[in-house]
Amino acid sequence: MPNYPTHSRWGRIGAVVVALAVAGGLFYLFEDPFVALGAAIGAAVATFVGAIYPDVDHHTSIPRRKAVRGFQLLAAVGVIGLSVLFWEQIVTGIEFTDSSVLDGGLPVPSEMAAAWVPLLGAFIVAGLIDPLIGLVTMRHRGWTHSVPINFVLIGAVSGGIFLLTMGLPTAHQVAAVTVVWTFFIGALIHLGLDGEIF
């Protein structure tokens, strides 16, 4: 079976070919160079990620380690972002806990104590990422290596993107859905190299 460098190399080759095809096709259809360029960049990234993603189900693989780090970063940013949005509620909760549980009160201001809540939350959520990926993928060469399952998942994601972009110009909507499907092309590159398409 091919290893990460092989999947990565063919993913980069596929990314270039798909990006050129997407740019040419969208420019031909809509005559908008910005949409064509943006979609080409998105298609290149999506194709490359699609070409390495199926091995996220292998616990020691490079794609798994990269996915874990990426999702940990996203989760931490998400927790901290939510904490910023709900800062007043966090401080109020700390003040309530301070007044009802501790007799002498906190030795630091409530805002300083509240600052530890998002940090602790981000740390806990980041620690759950790898076990959650393992729980979802379960075994190597499972559903992430299935053409029909990937087709259904990408179809669902592209349907969601279609609905989310309904208010945008047609060129933007077509570009967004096209970029989603280029992820599937990348997955096909990976599965073809593994001999799992037929």
N, C-alpha and C positions, 0 to 999 in steps of 0.2 A: 504494500500500500504506500502511496506517496506520503511524504512527510510535510511539515509546515513550510520549509523553503520551496518545495515544489508547488504546493497550493498557493503560496504567496506570489511566486513568479508568474504562474498562469493567471492568478487574480489580477496582477498588474497589467499583464498583456490584455486580458479581457476588459479591464477598466479603460484602457486606451481605445480599444476597438469600439466598445459600447459608447463611450463618451463621444467619439467622432460620429458614430451613427445617430445618436440622439441629437447632437448639435445640428448635424446636417438635416435630419428629418424635421425637427422643430423649426429650424430657420426656413426650410422649404414651405412648411405649412403656414407659418405665421409671420414670416419676414421680420422677426424681432430678434436682433442679435443679443440683447440682454437676457431674454428668456432662454434662448438657445445656449448661451454661455453658462448661465446659472444652472440649467438642467444638465448640461454636459459635466460640470463639476460635481453636481449631486450624483449623477449617474456613475461617474468614475469611482467616487467614494462608496456608493451603495454596491456596485459590482465587486469591488475589492473586498469589502466587509462580507458580502454574501459568499465569496469564494473561500473565506477562511472560517466562517461562522459554524458550519456543521460540526466541527471538532470541539465546540464549546462543551460537548457532552463528555469529553475525556478529561478526567480530573487533573492530569498533569500537563495538559497541552498548552502551548503558547496562546492559542485563541482563548482558552478558558482563563488563563492568568490575565490576559489583556481585558477580557470582558469583565472579570471580577473587579479589576482596578477601575475600569471605566464606570461600571455601575456603582461602585463604592463612592467615587467622586460625585456622580450624579445624585446619589442618595444623600450624601453629606450636604451638598449644595441645596437640595430640596428641603431637608430638615432645617437648615439654617435660614433658608428663604421663608419657610412657613413660620419660623420663630420670629423673624422680623415682622411679618404680617400680623402675628398674634402677640406681639411683645407686651402690650398692656395687660392682656389676660394672663400671661406668664407671671408678670410682676405682681398682679393682684393675687394670683394663686400662692406665690411665695409669701406675700404679706399676710394672707389668711392663715397659711401654715405657721408662719412666724408667731402670730398672735394667739393661735389656738393650741399649739403644741409646745412651744418653747417658753418657759417662764421668764427667762431673762432676755429673750429676744435674740435675734441673730447678731453676731459681733460685727457684721458688715452690712452695708445698705442692701435693701431688697433687690435693687437693680443689679448689683454685683453678684449676688447669689443667683439671680435669674439668668445671668449670662452663662452659668454652668449647665443649664437645662438643655439648650440647643447643642452644646458641645457633647454632653453625655448622650443625648438622643442620636446625634450624628455618629458617634462611636458605636453605639449599640446597633443601629440600622446597618452601618457599614460592615459590622461583624456578621450579620445575618445573610449577606449577599451570597457568599460561596455556598453555604448550606442550601439556600433557596435554589440556586442554579442546579445543584446536585439533585435536589428533590424534584425539580421540574424535568430535568433531562434523564435522570435515573441511571441509564447505562450507555456505554459507548456504542455507536452505530444504531442508535434507537431512532426516535421520530425525527431528529434533526438530519438524518440521512435518508429520509423518505421523500421522494418526489411528490407523491400525492398530498402528503400532509403539508409540505412546504408550499405547494400550489394553493391549497385551501387557506393557509395562514396569510400568505401574501395577498390572496384575493380579498380576504377580510380586511386586511390593513389598507389595501388600495381602495376598497369600498368606503372605509372610514375617511380616508384622505379625500376621496371624491365628495363626500358629504360635507366635510369641513371646509372645502374650497369652493363650494357652490356659489358664493357671492363674488368670487374673483373672476377676472376676465378668462375666457375660454383657454387662451394660450397658457396662462398660469396653471389652470386646473389640469390641463393635459400634461404639462410639464411635471407637475407634482405626482400625478398617477404614474407617469412613465418612469420617474426616478424610483418609485416603490417597486415597480416590476423589474427594474435592472438588478435589484437585490436578488430576485429569483434567478436571473440569468447567472449571477455570480454563484449562487448555490448549485446551479446546474453544472457550472465549470468544476466545482469541487466534487460533486457526485459523479460526474463523468470521469474524472481522474481516478476516483475510487472504484469505478466500474459498477456503479449502483443505479444507473439510469434504466437499464434494460434488465 
